[in-house]
Amino acid sequence: MRYEGTVYRPPSEAHSLILQATIGCSYNRCTYCAMYIDKRFRQRSREDLLTDMAMARESYGPGRIRRVFLADGDALIMRTPRLLEILGDLREQFPNFERASVYASPQALLSKSVEEIAELKQAGLSVYYAGPETGHPLVMERIAKGVTPDEFAEGARRVVEAGAKLSVILLLGVGGTELSQAHAVASARWVNAVQPRFVSTLTLVPVPGTPIHDDVEQGRLVLPDPRGILRELRTMVSHFELDGAIFRSNHASNALPIGGTLPKDKNRIVAVLDSVIDDDSIPLRPPPSPHAL
Ligand code: SF4
């Protein structure tokens, strides 16, 4: 396969073919995100993607490709007819193709109607990874998502309404010590209003070269310590009112790997967090280097 620059994918797409339908991110302004700062956004041609598919057929065998992640950061921003064409090519090239997935920026989500998302799902694009990071209006403004929490929720709900799977990512620590608890409550309420199938939390690890790294270095954002992060997570989980969702907080950036099915495991998760928060002798995972993520 041919890839341009560093390619990122959600952890759960580890066994998917990564098809770089676009390069970079069309938005590229979130203050904590360094993934595509060195790339200029563009869509790749059909010819290029067909060549990549032919290479994947050759390398892995056509029957072995079942799942495909459409990279880079914002492939959903492509016009719906072009996405449908890519999905058609995938079905043609890979006889066992089951489904595609994609990162979904709020701008891309809001550019699609429920009907378009349903049509894309029918064609195989059935999993969307969206990162509001917070449901708190001031925090979302500070990290420059470019929309309000209500606008992001409107876009995210279209995925749920269309019957596709929505995976939501929240970012612990992003409100700093000042807004830690408010960020936790607002984020849980945001998630409750959207009802995604999957919810995961990562912990903010400021990457040099990003505006949020400068904020931390210059003292404008004071990050909670690891137990403060767990207190934030405890508040978030205790406010979740989810009707059948998989919750994960087990990324390398998380001090304590934990997860379960909600609402079934909510009380257990809160109890584990309480016991760890209250016992300083329990070691926590140290924050990773930004380069290890
Ligand atoms: S929309 Fe996603 S990929 Fe683009 S800058 Fe924001 S976090 Fe990064």
py3Dmol code that shows the C-alpha trace and the ligand (Angstrom):
import py3Dmol

protein = """\
ATOM      1  CA  MET A   1       0.000   0.000   0.000  1.00  0.00           C
ATOM      2  CA  ARG A   2       1.117   3.569  -0.607  1.00  0.00           C
ATOM      3  CA  TYR A   3       0.599   6.044   2.215  1.00  0.00           C
ATOM      4  CA  GLU A   4       1.356   9.738   2.334  1.00  0.00           C
ATOM      5  CA  GLY A   5       2.785  10.884   5.689  1.00  0.00           C
ATOM      6  CA  THR A   6       1.779   9.380   9.025  1.00  0.00           C
ATOM      7  CA  VAL A   7      -1.544   7.547   8.908  1.00  0.00           C
ATOM      8  CA  TYR A   8      -3.820   7.432  11.964  1.00  0.00           C
ATOM      9  CA  ARG A   9      -6.747   5.135  12.670  1.00  0.00           C
ATOM     10  CA  PRO A  10      -8.912   4.336  15.702  1.00  0.00           C
ATOM     11  CA  PRO A  11      -7.553   1.457  17.845  1.00  0.00           C
ATOM     12  CA  SER A  12     -10.580  -0.679  16.961  1.00  0.00           C
ATOM     13  CA  GLU A  13      -9.639  -0.502  13.276  1.00  0.00           C
ATOM     14  CA  ALA A  14      -6.365  -2.359  13.839  1.00  0.00           C
ATOM     15  CA  HIS A  15      -7.423  -5.168  11.486  1.00  0.00           C
ATOM     16  CA  SER A  16      -8.964  -2.971   8.806  1.00  0.00           C
ATOM     17  CA  LEU A  17      -7.423  -2.019   5.499  1.00  0.00           C
ATOM     18  CA  ILE A  18      -6.552   1.679   5.702  1.00  0.00           C
ATOM     19  CA  LEU A  19      -7.498   3.393   2.466  1.00  0.00           C
ATOM     20  CA  GLN A  20      -6.232   6.971   2.273  1.00  0.00           C
ATOM     21  CA  ALA A  21      -9.191   8.478   0.438  1.00  0.00           C
ATOM     22  CA  THR A  22      -8.153  11.987   1.470  1.00  0.00           C
ATOM     23  CA  ILE A  23      -4.918  13.488   2.698  1.00  0.00           C
ATOM     24  CA  GLY A  24      -4.967  15.510   5.919  1.00  0.00           C
ATOM     25  CA  CYS A  25      -7.972  17.208   7.468  1.00  0.00           C
ATOM     26  CA  SER A  26     -10.080  19.842   5.724  1.00  0.00           C
ATOM     27  CA  TYR A  27     -10.537  21.682   9.039  1.00  0.00           C
ATOM     28  CA  ASN A  28      -7.171  21.188  10.739  1.00  0.00           C
ATOM     29  CA  ARG A  29      -7.689  23.808  13.455  1.00  0.00           C
ATOM     30  CA  CYS A  30      -8.440  21.910  16.689  1.00  0.00           C
ATOM     31  CA  THR A  31      -5.912  23.219  19.203  1.00  0.00           C
ATOM     32  CA  TYR A  32      -4.933  19.813  20.604  1.00  0.00           C
ATOM     33  CA  CYS A  33      -4.567  17.957  17.307  1.00  0.00           C
ATOM     34  CA  ALA A  34      -1.184  17.469  15.686  1.00  0.00           C
ATOM     35  CA  MET A  35      -2.182  14.606  13.417  1.00  0.00           C
ATOM     36  CA  TYR A  36      -2.333  16.505  10.149  1.00  0.00           C
ATOM     37  CA  ILE A  37      -0.658  19.861  10.799  1.00  0.00           C
ATOM     38  CA  ASP A  38       2.010  19.068   8.225  1.00  0.00           C
ATOM     39  CA  LYS A  39      -0.452  18.036   5.494  1.00  0.00           C
ATOM     40  CA  ARG A  40      -2.435  20.140   3.070  1.00  0.00           C
ATOM     41  CA  PHE A  41      -5.944  18.721   2.612  1.00  0.00           C
ATOM     42  CA  ARG A  42      -6.827  17.117  -0.700  1.00  0.00           C
ATOM     43  CA  GLN A  43      -8.940  14.311  -2.063  1.00  0.00           C
ATOM     44  CA  ARG A  44      -7.228  11.489  -3.882  1.00  0.00           C
ATOM     45  CA  SER A  45      -8.348  10.515  -7.355  1.00  0.00           C
ATOM     46  CA  ARG A  46     -10.404   7.454  -8.183  1.00  0.00           C
ATOM     47  CA  GLU A  47      -7.481   6.185 -10.241  1.00  0.00           C
ATOM     48  CA  ASP A  48      -5.144   6.387  -7.219  1.00  0.00           C
ATOM     49  CA  LEU A  49      -7.617   4.579  -4.960  1.00  0.00           C
ATOM     50  CA  LEU A  50      -8.225   1.836  -7.513  1.00  0.00           C
ATOM     51  CA  THR A  51      -4.447   1.341  -7.720  1.00  0.00           C
ATOM     52  CA  ASP A  52      -4.285   1.073  -3.913  1.00  0.00           C
ATOM     53  CA  MET A  53      -7.147  -1.441  -3.915  1.00  0.00           C
ATOM     54  CA  ALA A  54      -5.348  -3.502  -6.572  1.00  0.00           C
ATOM     55  CA  MET A  55      -2.202  -3.465  -4.410  1.00  0.00           C
ATOM     56  CA  ALA A  56      -4.206  -4.631  -1.377  1.00  0.00           C
ATOM     57  CA  ARG A  57      -5.772  -7.432  -3.433  1.00  0.00           C
ATOM     58  CA  GLU A  58      -2.294  -8.470  -4.486  1.00  0.00           C
ATOM     59  CA  SER A  59      -0.777  -8.280  -0.984  1.00  0.00           C
ATOM     60  CA  TYR A  60      -3.556  -9.778   1.126  1.00  0.00           C
ATOM     61  CA  GLY A  61      -5.778 -11.603  -1.355  1.00  0.00           C
ATOM     62  CA  PRO A  62      -9.159 -10.120  -2.392  1.00  0.00           C
ATOM     63  CA  GLY A  63     -11.170 -12.336  -0.023  1.00  0.00           C
ATOM     64  CA  ARG A  64      -9.328 -11.267   3.111  1.00  0.00           C
ATOM     65  CA  ILE A  65     -10.372  -7.615   3.088  1.00  0.00           C
ATOM     66  CA  ARG A  66     -13.599  -7.288   5.034  1.00  0.00           C
ATOM     67  CA  ARG A  67     -13.255  -3.948   6.786  1.00  0.00           C
ATOM     68  CA  VAL A  68     -11.862  -0.690   5.457  1.00  0.00           C
ATOM     69  CA  PHE A  69     -11.078   2.543   7.311  1.00  0.00           C
ATOM     70  CA  LEU A  70     -11.274   5.602   5.086  1.00  0.00           C
ATOM     71  CA  ALA A  71      -8.415   7.911   6.127  1.00  0.00           C
ATOM     72  CA  ASP A  72      -7.200  10.587   6.743  1.00  0.00           C
ATOM     73  CA  GLY A  73      -8.855  12.843   9.303  1.00  0.00           C
ATOM     74  CA  ASP A  74     -11.931  13.935   7.488  1.00  0.00           C
ATOM     75  CA  ALA A  75     -12.759  11.712   4.510  1.00  0.00           C
ATOM     76  CA  LEU A  76     -16.465  12.185   5.280  1.00  0.00           C
ATOM     77  CA  ILE A  77     -16.191  15.740   3.971  1.00  0.00           C
ATOM     78  CA  MET A  78     -16.150  14.312   0.422  1.00  0.00           C
ATOM     79  CA  ARG A  79     -19.370  14.741  -1.507  1.00  0.00           C
ATOM     80  CA  THR A  80     -21.809  11.873  -1.048  1.00  0.00           C
ATOM     81  CA  PRO A  81     -21.719  10.696  -4.711  1.00  0.00           C
ATOM     82  CA  ARG A  82     -17.919  10.364  -4.503  1.00  0.00           C
ATOM     83  CA  LEU A  83     -18.158   8.394  -1.247  1.00  0.00           C
ATOM     84  CA  LEU A  84     -20.763   6.117  -2.821  1.00  0.00           C
ATOM     85  CA  GLU A  85     -18.425   5.570  -5.776  1.00  0.00           C
ATOM     86  CA  ILE A  86     -15.560   4.565  -3.437  1.00  0.00           C
ATOM     87  CA  LEU A  87     -17.866   2.181  -1.556  1.00  0.00           C
ATOM     88  CA  GLY A  88     -18.997   0.669  -4.851  1.00  0.00           C
ATOM     89  CA  ASP A  89     -15.361   0.144  -5.880  1.00  0.00           C
ATOM     90  CA  LEU A  90     -14.638  -1.525  -2.531  1.00  0.00           C
ATOM     91  CA  ARG A  91     -17.563  -3.920  -2.979  1.00  0.00           C
ATOM     92  CA  GLU A  92     -16.377  -4.722  -6.476  1.00  0.00           C
ATOM     93  CA  GLN A  93     -12.706  -5.223  -5.586  1.00  0.00           C
ATOM     94  CA  PHE A  94     -13.209  -7.143  -2.368  1.00  0.00           C
ATOM     95  CA  PRO A  95     -15.928  -9.816  -2.529  1.00  0.00           C
ATOM     96  CA  ASN A  96     -16.090 -10.180   1.277  1.00  0.00           C
ATOM     97  CA  PHE A  97     -16.191  -6.444   2.002  1.00  0.00           C
ATOM     98  CA  GLU A  98     -18.474  -5.922   5.004  1.00  0.00           C
ATOM     99  CA  ARG A  99     -18.175  -2.350   6.102  1.00  0.00           C
ATOM    100  CA  ALA A 100     -16.228   0.871   6.002  1.00  0.00           C
ATOM    101  CA  SER A 101     -15.641   3.380   8.784  1.00  0.00           C
ATOM    102  CA  VAL A 102     -14.482   6.959   8.937  1.00  0.00           C
ATOM    103  CA  TYR A 103     -13.522   9.825  11.254  1.00  0.00           C
ATOM    104  CA  ALA A 104     -16.355  12.343  11.298  1.00  0.00           C
ATOM    105  CA  SER A 105     -15.672  16.001  11.994  1.00  0.00           C
ATOM    106  CA  PRO A 106     -18.706  18.098  12.993  1.00  0.00           C
ATOM    107  CA  GLN A 107     -18.362  20.084   9.781  1.00  0.00           C
ATOM    108  CA  ALA A 108     -18.536  16.869   7.739  1.00  0.00           C
ATOM    109  CA  LEU A 109     -21.468  15.501   9.759  1.00  0.00           C
ATOM    110  CA  LEU A 110     -23.425  18.718   9.334  1.00  0.00           C
ATOM    111  CA  SER A 111     -22.790  18.612   5.583  1.00  0.00           C
ATOM    112  CA  LYS A 112     -24.761  15.327   5.332  1.00  0.00           C
ATOM    113  CA  SER A 113     -28.486  14.769   5.748  1.00  0.00           C
ATOM    114  CA  VAL A 114     -29.923  11.760   7.599  1.00  0.00           C
ATOM    115  CA  GLU A 115     -30.991  10.404   4.195  1.00  0.00           C
ATOM    116  CA  GLU A 116     -27.438  10.685   2.837  1.00  0.00           C
ATOM    117  CA  ILE A 117     -25.969   8.923   5.876  1.00  0.00           C
ATOM    118  CA  ALA A 118     -28.598   6.173   5.500  1.00  0.00           C
ATOM    119  CA  GLU A 119     -27.680   5.811   1.811  1.00  0.00           C
ATOM    120  CA  LEU A 120     -23.986   5.610   2.709  1.00  0.00           C
ATOM    121  CA  LYS A 121     -24.770   3.006   5.352  1.00  0.00           C
ATOM    122  CA  GLN A 122     -26.668   0.966   2.799  1.00  0.00           C
ATOM    123  CA  ALA A 123     -23.552   1.116   0.601  1.00  0.00           C
ATOM    124  CA  GLY A 124     -21.286  -0.055   3.453  1.00  0.00           C
ATOM    125  CA  LEU A 125     -20.172   3.057   5.398  1.00  0.00           C
ATOM    126  CA  SER A 126     -21.610   2.072   8.747  1.00  0.00           C
ATOM    127  CA  VAL A 127     -19.220   3.232  11.514  1.00  0.00           C
ATOM    128  CA  TYR A 128     -18.469   6.859  12.358  1.00  0.00           C
ATOM    129  CA  TYR A 129     -15.835   8.029  14.879  1.00  0.00           C
ATOM    130  CA  ALA A 130     -16.594  11.518  16.172  1.00  0.00           C
ATOM    131  CA  GLY A 131     -14.558  13.520  18.687  1.00  0.00           C
ATOM    132  CA  PRO A 132     -16.506  16.304  20.369  1.00  0.00           C
ATOM    133  CA  GLU A 133     -13.967  15.858  23.220  1.00  0.00           C
ATOM    134  CA  THR A 134     -16.270  17.861  25.486  1.00  0.00           C
ATOM    135  CA  GLY A 135     -19.879  18.903  25.810  1.00  0.00           C
ATOM    136  CA  HIS A 136     -18.933  22.147  27.570  1.00  0.00           C
ATOM    137  CA  PRO A 137     -19.486  25.245  25.381  1.00  0.00           C
ATOM    138  CA  LEU A 138     -16.504  27.239  26.673  1.00  0.00           C
ATOM    139  CA  VAL A 139     -14.133  24.276  26.523  1.00  0.00           C
ATOM    140  CA  MET A 140     -15.294  23.426  22.996  1.00  0.00           C
ATOM    141  CA  GLU A 141     -14.743  27.033  21.981  1.00  0.00           C
ATOM    142  CA  ARG A 142     -11.271  27.066  23.546  1.00  0.00           C
ATOM    143  CA  ILE A 143     -10.213  23.959  21.645  1.00  0.00           C
ATOM    144  CA  ALA A 144     -11.571  25.523  18.440  1.00  0.00           C
ATOM    145  CA  LYS A 145     -13.829  22.724  17.240  1.00  0.00           C
ATOM    146  CA  GLY A 146     -15.528  25.342  15.071  1.00  0.00           C
ATOM    147  CA  VAL A 147     -19.054  24.487  16.276  1.00  0.00           C
ATOM    148  CA  THR A 148     -21.044  24.604  19.507  1.00  0.00           C
ATOM    149  CA  PRO A 149     -21.873  21.429  21.457  1.00  0.00           C
ATOM    150  CA  ASP A 150     -25.491  21.709  20.241  1.00  0.00           C
ATOM    151  CA  GLU A 151     -24.388  21.915  16.616  1.00  0.00           C
ATOM    152  CA  PHE A 152     -22.037  18.956  17.031  1.00  0.00           C
ATOM    153  CA  ALA A 153     -24.835  16.982  18.707  1.00  0.00           C
ATOM    154  CA  GLU A 154     -27.161  17.774  15.801  1.00  0.00           C
ATOM    155  CA  GLY A 155     -24.637  16.283  13.339  1.00  0.00           C
ATOM    156  CA  ALA A 156     -23.911  13.273  15.546  1.00  0.00           C
ATOM    157  CA  ARG A 157     -27.601  12.498  16.031  1.00  0.00           C
ATOM    158  CA  ARG A 158     -27.992  12.197  12.265  1.00  0.00           C
ATOM    159  CA  VAL A 159     -25.712   9.136  12.374  1.00  0.00           C
ATOM    160  CA  VAL A 160     -27.808   7.516  15.110  1.00  0.00           C
ATOM    161  CA  GLU A 161     -31.032   8.411  13.328  1.00  0.00           C
ATOM    162  CA  ALA A 162     -29.729   6.899  10.074  1.00  0.00           C
ATOM    163  CA  GLY A 163     -29.078   3.610  11.898  1.00  0.00           C
ATOM    164  CA  ALA A 164     -25.272   3.731  11.572  1.00  0.00           C
ATOM    165  CA  LYS A 165     -22.918   3.118  14.507  1.00  0.00           C
ATOM    166  CA  LEU A 166     -21.526   6.171  16.245  1.00  0.00           C
ATOM    167  CA  SER A 167     -18.393   6.034  18.362  1.00  0.00           C
ATOM    168  CA  VAL A 168     -17.765   9.155  20.450  1.00  0.00           C
ATOM    169  CA  ILE A 169     -14.453  10.230  21.956  1.00  0.00           C
ATOM    170  CA  LEU A 170     -14.189  12.521  25.002  1.00  0.00           C
ATOM    171  CA  LEU A 171     -10.948  14.065  26.199  1.00  0.00           C
ATOM    172  CA  LEU A 172     -10.166  14.008  29.914  1.00  0.00           C
ATOM    173  CA  GLY A 173      -8.258  17.004  31.219  1.00  0.00           C
ATOM    174  CA  VAL A 174      -9.122  19.289  28.326  1.00  0.00           C
ATOM    175  CA  GLY A 175     -10.998  21.726  30.583  1.00  0.00           C
ATOM    176  CA  GLY A 176      -8.015  22.023  32.914  1.00  0.00           C
ATOM    177  CA  THR A 177      -8.423  22.071  36.684  1.00  0.00           C
ATOM    178  CA  GLU A 178     -10.657  25.133  36.368  1.00  0.00           C
ATOM    179  CA  LEU A 179     -13.406  23.431  34.356  1.00  0.00           C
ATOM    180  CA  SER A 180     -12.657  19.783  35.127  1.00  0.00           C
ATOM    181  CA  GLN A 181     -15.932  18.933  36.850  1.00  0.00           C
ATOM    182  CA  ALA A 182     -18.070  21.169  34.623  1.00  0.00           C
ATOM    183  CA  HIS A 183     -16.498  19.543  31.551  1.00  0.00           C
ATOM    184  CA  ALA A 184     -17.289  16.096  32.976  1.00  0.00           C
ATOM    185  CA  VAL A 185     -20.953  16.887  33.632  1.00  0.00           C
ATOM    186  CA  ALA A 186     -21.497  18.707  30.325  1.00  0.00           C
ATOM    187  CA  SER A 187     -19.784  15.935  28.369  1.00  0.00           C
ATOM    188  CA  ALA A 188     -21.955  13.265  29.971  1.00  0.00           C
ATOM    189  CA  ARG A 189     -25.071  15.304  29.178  1.00  0.00           C
ATOM    190  CA  TRP A 190     -23.914  15.721  25.578  1.00  0.00           C
ATOM    191  CA  VAL A 191     -23.459  11.981  25.241  1.00  0.00           C
ATOM    192  CA  ASN A 192     -26.822  11.301  26.904  1.00  0.00           C
ATOM    193  CA  ALA A 193     -28.528  13.550  24.362  1.00  0.00           C
ATOM    194  CA  VAL A 194     -26.895  11.749  21.419  1.00  0.00           C
ATOM    195  CA  GLN A 195     -26.960   8.107  22.642  1.00  0.00           C
ATOM    196  CA  PRO A 196     -23.974   6.748  20.679  1.00  0.00           C
ATOM    197  CA  ARG A 197     -23.251   3.022  20.536  1.00  0.00           C
ATOM    198  CA  PHE A 198     -19.647   3.470  21.746  1.00  0.00           C
ATOM    199  CA  VAL A 199     -18.120   6.017  24.128  1.00  0.00           C
ATOM    200  CA  SER A 200     -14.436   6.245  24.912  1.00  0.00           C
ATOM    201  CA  THR A 201     -12.294   8.605  26.903  1.00  0.00           C
ATOM    202  CA  LEU A 202      -8.693   9.542  26.226  1.00  0.00           C
ATOM    203  CA  THR A 203      -6.539  11.770  28.411  1.00  0.00           C
ATOM    204  CA  LEU A 204      -5.102  14.960  26.985  1.00  0.00           C
ATOM    205  CA  VAL A 205      -1.376  14.636  26.254  1.00  0.00           C
ATOM    206  CA  PRO A 206      -0.285  18.022  24.895  1.00  0.00           C
ATOM    207  CA  VAL A 207       1.788  17.568  21.756  1.00  0.00           C
ATOM    208  CA  PRO A 208       4.598  20.078  21.123  1.00  0.00           C
ATOM    209  CA  GLY A 209       3.724  22.347  18.211  1.00  0.00           C
ATOM    210  CA  THR A 210       0.017  22.524  19.065  1.00  0.00           C
ATOM    211  CA  PRO A 211      -1.673  25.619  20.549  1.00  0.00           C
ATOM    212  CA  ILE A 212      -2.828  23.648  23.595  1.00  0.00           C
ATOM    213  CA  HIS A 213       0.779  22.696  24.347  1.00  0.00           C
ATOM    214  CA  ASP A 214       1.628  26.416  24.417  1.00  0.00           C
ATOM    215  CA  ASP A 215      -1.359  27.011  26.738  1.00  0.00           C
ATOM    216  CA  VAL A 216      -0.005  24.425  29.178  1.00  0.00           C
ATOM    217  CA  GLU A 217       3.591  25.636  28.905  1.00  0.00           C
ATOM    218  CA  GLN A 218       2.556  29.227  29.553  1.00  0.00           C
ATOM    219  CA  GLY A 219       0.219  28.366  32.425  1.00  0.00           C
ATOM    220  CA  ARG A 220      -3.045  29.311  30.722  1.00  0.00           C
ATOM    221  CA  LEU A 221      -4.231  25.708  31.064  1.00  0.00           C
ATOM    222  CA  VAL A 222      -3.414  23.787  34.233  1.00  0.00           C
ATOM    223  CA  LEU A 223      -3.945  20.063  33.778  1.00  0.00           C
ATOM    224  CA  PRO A 224      -5.433  17.953  36.577  1.00  0.00           C
ATOM    225  CA  ASP A 225      -3.046  15.436  38.155  1.00  0.00           C
ATOM    226  CA  PRO A 226      -3.751  11.717  37.491  1.00  0.00           C
ATOM    227  CA  ARG A 227      -6.160  11.383  40.445  1.00  0.00           C
ATOM    228  CA  GLY A 228      -7.832  14.624  39.406  1.00  0.00           C
ATOM    229  CA  ILE A 229      -8.339  13.062  35.966  1.00  0.00           C
ATOM    230  CA  LEU A 230      -9.922  10.017  37.627  1.00  0.00           C
ATOM    231  CA  ARG A 231     -12.223  12.299  39.645  1.00  0.00           C
ATOM    232  CA  GLU A 232     -13.252  13.910  36.355  1.00  0.00           C
ATOM    233  CA  LEU A 233     -13.865  10.487  34.830  1.00  0.00           C
ATOM    234  CA  ARG A 234     -15.857   9.386  37.894  1.00  0.00           C
ATOM    235  CA  THR A 235     -18.149  12.408  37.573  1.00  0.00           C
ATOM    236  CA  MET A 236     -18.552  11.770  33.854  1.00  0.00           C
ATOM    237  CA  VAL A 237     -19.444   8.089  34.257  1.00  0.00           C
ATOM    238  CA  SER A 238     -21.793   8.776  37.156  1.00  0.00           C
ATOM    239  CA  HIS A 239     -23.716  11.239  34.933  1.00  0.00           C
ATOM    240  CA  PHE A 240     -23.965   8.893  31.936  1.00  0.00           C
ATOM    241  CA  GLU A 241     -27.515   7.805  31.178  1.00  0.00           C
ATOM    242  CA  LEU A 242     -26.906   5.520  28.255  1.00  0.00           C
ATOM    243  CA  ASP A 243     -29.287   2.980  26.910  1.00  0.00           C
ATOM    244  CA  GLY A 244     -26.907   0.189  25.905  1.00  0.00           C
ATOM    245  CA  ALA A 245     -23.436   1.518  25.071  1.00  0.00           C
ATOM    246  CA  ILE A 246     -19.929   0.110  25.196  1.00  0.00           C
ATOM    247  CA  PHE A 247     -17.693   2.342  27.311  1.00  0.00           C
ATOM    248  CA  ARG A 248     -13.892   2.219  27.125  1.00  0.00           C
ATOM    249  CA  SER A 249     -11.227   4.198  28.917  1.00  0.00           C
ATOM    250  CA  ASN A 250      -8.285   1.971  28.082  1.00  0.00           C
ATOM    251  CA  HIS A 251      -6.184   4.029  25.669  1.00  0.00           C
ATOM    252  CA  ALA A 252      -2.433   4.304  26.373  1.00  0.00           C
ATOM    253  CA  SER A 253      -3.060   7.852  27.614  1.00  0.00           C
ATOM    254  CA  ASN A 254      -5.418   6.702  30.393  1.00  0.00           C
ATOM    255  CA  ALA A 255      -3.978   6.339  33.886  1.00  0.00           C
ATOM    256  CA  LEU A 256      -6.318   3.458  34.762  1.00  0.00           C
ATOM    257  CA  PRO A 257      -7.656   1.131  32.057  1.00  0.00           C
ATOM    258  CA  ILE A 258     -11.352   0.582  32.702  1.00  0.00           C
ATOM    259  CA  GLY A 259     -14.533  -0.052  30.752  1.00  0.00           C
ATOM    260  CA  GLY A 260     -17.788  -1.962  30.498  1.00  0.00           C
ATOM    261  CA  THR A 261     -21.298  -1.932  29.157  1.00  0.00           C
ATOM    262  CA  LEU A 262     -23.603   0.879  30.205  1.00  0.00           C
ATOM    263  CA  PRO A 263     -25.846   1.091  32.087  1.00  0.00           C
ATOM    264  CA  LYS A 264     -25.120  -2.427  33.425  1.00  0.00           C
ATOM    265  CA  ASP A 265     -21.557  -1.733  34.647  1.00  0.00           C
ATOM    266  CA  LYS A 266     -21.950   1.904  35.662  1.00  0.00           C
ATOM    267  CA  ASN A 267     -22.027   1.316  39.444  1.00  0.00           C
ATOM    268  CA  ARG A 268     -19.069  -1.078  39.261  1.00  0.00           C
ATOM    269  CA  ILE A 269     -16.969   1.407  37.262  1.00  0.00           C
ATOM    270  CA  VAL A 270     -17.803   4.236  39.675  1.00  0.00           C
ATOM    271  CA  ALA A 271     -16.956   1.997  42.664  1.00  0.00           C
ATOM    272  CA  VAL A 272     -13.580   1.019  41.160  1.00  0.00           C
ATOM    273  CA  LEU A 273     -12.790   4.668  40.450  1.00  0.00           C
ATOM    274  CA  ASP A 274     -13.755   5.641  44.009  1.00  0.00           C
ATOM    275  CA  SER A 275     -11.482   2.987  45.478  1.00  0.00           C
ATOM    276  CA  VAL A 276      -8.520   4.076  43.352  1.00  0.00           C
ATOM    277  CA  ILE A 277      -9.103   7.800  43.886  1.00  0.00           C
ATOM    278  CA  ASP A 278      -9.150   7.267  47.655  1.00  0.00           C
ATOM    279  CA  ASP A 279      -6.065   5.039  47.841  1.00  0.00           C
ATOM    280  CA  ASP A 280      -2.800   6.785  46.997  1.00  0.00           C
ATOM    281  CA  SER A 281      -0.898   3.513  47.290  1.00  0.00           C
ATOM    282  CA  ILE A 282      -2.483   2.164  44.068  1.00  0.00           C
ATOM    283  CA  PRO A 283      -0.079   2.984  41.242  1.00  0.00           C
ATOM    284  CA  LEU A 284      -1.408   4.661  38.098  1.00  0.00           C
ATOM    285  CA  ARG A 285       0.021   4.472  34.582  1.00  0.00           C
ATOM    286  CA  PRO A 286       2.273   7.485  33.956  1.00  0.00           C
ATOM    287  CA  PRO A 287       1.292   9.748  31.049  1.00  0.00           C
ATOM    288  CA  PRO A 288       2.934   8.534  27.822  1.00  0.00           C
ATOM    289  CA  SER A 289       5.256  10.608  25.697  1.00  0.00           C
ATOM    290  CA  PRO A 290       3.246  12.432  23.013  1.00  0.00           C
ATOM    291  CA  HIS A 291       5.415  10.656  20.450  1.00  0.00           C
ATOM    292  CA  ALA A 292       4.299   7.240  21.752  1.00  0.00           C
ATOM    293  CA  LEU A 293       0.635   7.861  20.910  1.00  0.00           C
TER     294      LEU A 293
END
"""
ligand_1 = """\
8
SF4
S -11.315 17.746 12.922
Fe -10.226 15.963 13.765
S -8.461 15.642 12.427
Fe -9.240 17.699 12.006
S -8.015 19.047 13.332
Fe -9.878 18.523 14.472
S -9.325 16.690 15.686
Fe -7.737 16.944 14.089
"""
view = py3Dmol.view(width=600, height=400)
view.addModel(protein, "pdb")
view.setStyle({"model": 0}, {"cartoon": {"style": "trace"}})
view.addModel(ligand_1, "xyz")
view.setStyle({"model": 1}, {"stick": {}})
view.zoomTo()
view.show()
